[in-house]
Amino acid sequence: MPIIVQLDVMLAKRKMRSKELAEIIGITEQNVSLLKSGKVRGVRFETLEKICEALDCQPGDLLEFTTEEK
């Protein structure tokens, strides 16, 4: 997929665990894990907004576009 999710990188930069993020934004830890692994087909803007707010970042910090298949 040409969109790479960098959520794990931002969590590490903010020294936050997935469980803590899940509690802050109100989704399950399993859903955070799916987002981190890029195994989701989409994400609601509302959820993206909450993630950005919790991690004090921009959507572009979490998502990367590439033309290469990985």
C-alpha positions in Angstrom: 0.0 0.0 0.0 1.4 3.4 -0.9 0.3 5.0 2.4 2.6 4.1 5.4 1.3 4.7 8.9 4.0 6.2 11.2 2.0 6.0 14.4 4.6 3.8 16.1 7.3 6.4 15.4 5.2 9.2 16.9 4.4 7.1 20.0 8.1 6.5 20.5 9.0 10.2 20.0 6.3 11.1 22.6 7.3 8.3 24.9 3.8 7.1 25.0 2.5 3.5 25.0 -0.3 2.3 22.8 -2.5 1.5 25.9 -2.2 5.1 27.1 -3.1 6.5 23.6 -6.1 4.1 23.4 -7.4 5.4 26.8 -6.9 9.1 25.8 -8.7 8.8 22.4 -11.3 6.3 23.4 -10.6 3.3 21.2 -9.4 -0.1 22.1 -5.8 -1.0 22.3 -6.3 -3.6 19.6 -7.5 -0.9 17.2 -4.4 1.2 18.0 -2.3 -1.9 17.2 -4.1 -2.3 13.9 -3.5 1.4 13.1 0.2 1.0 14.0 0.6 -2.0 11.7 -1.2 -0.3 8.8 -3.7 -3.2 8.6 -6.7 -0.8 8.4 -8.3 0.3 5.2 -9.2 3.7 6.6 -9.4 6.0 9.6 -12.1 8.4 10.6 -11.1 12.1 10.6 -12.5 12.3 14.2 -10.0 9.5 15.3 -7.1 11.1 13.4 -7.9 14.4 15.1 -7.9 12.8 18.5 -4.6 11.1 17.8 -3.0 14.3 16.6 -4.3 16.1 19.6 -3.0 13.5 22.0 0.4 13.3 20.3 0.7 17.0 19.6 1.4 16.4 15.9 0.0 16.9 12.4 -1.6 14.2 10.2 1.4 14.4 8.0 3.5 13.2 10.9 1.5 10.0 11.0 1.0 9.2 7.4 3.5 8.9 4.6 2.9 8.5 0.9 5.3 6.4 -1.2 5.2 5.1 -4.7 7.3 2.0 -3.7 5.6 -1.2 -2.6 7.0 -2.5 0.7 
